[in-house]
Amino acid sequence: MKNTVNVCIFLSILTCSLGSMAWGSKAKPLPANVDKETGAISVPTDYTLWPTLGTWSHAKDENGAANIHEYHVVYTQPSTIEYYQKKGRFPDGAVLVKELLHAETMSMTTGPAVGHATKLKGFFVLVRDTQGRFKSSPLWGDGWGWSFFSADDRVKTASKDYKVDCIPCHVPAKELAPRHAKEDDKWIYTLGYPVLQKK
Ligand code: HEC
């Protein structure tokens, strides 16, 4: 009888700890810009309150002068920056928003060719997924959820298939990424984000 009781206690502790292990390893809840059922991504409503990770400026040659005509400004949650600085990788649920902006270049008191952003053109959004969610969605895979939005629709993505719409252009990032980076993080052009580099 005593043995049976002990076995019972042991089993219930085991079940309980296995249960909490499974619970403990559960993914973080998805960020608010992801539909929990379908995985549909939208542009986060509050991203302009987030810090910028970095900015890319696009110039073309016009009559021998550099003309900046577009900016790409990348935002992420403050917690993502903090996590990356500590652990050297993106956390599950990290959201990267790349804002595309038209720009103009003009001579100003600071220099002869100074660019400034004008109007919004669109958004690229990435959501880090360390759990392999939404396996049947063509917009989730390779460790991320991927979507593009035109400036006039922040809810419905214009993307159909990330393997066609996004991956080919992100392949060069793999070579540019730090060697110690996690394989899925190598899709990101981190060289443009000095804030993520270890001090
Ligand atoms: C024409 C090539 C091209 C395509 C197509 C493309 N990307 Fe990118 N993406 C880049 C480059 C290059 C950068 C960094 C430099 C820049 O923005 O000019 C970048 C940066 C980003 C960033 C900022 C984080 C990072 O990797 O540095 C996000 C977010 C992003 N892309 C998402 C997407 C998504 C989602 C898709 C598909 C819907 C996509 N991109 C398709 C080339 C591309």
Residues whose N, C-alpha, C, O or C-beta is under 5 A from the ligand:
A	BS01	HEC	W56 H72 V74 L96 V97 K98 F124 V125 L126 W146 S147 F148 S159 D165 C166 C169 W187 I188 Y189 T190
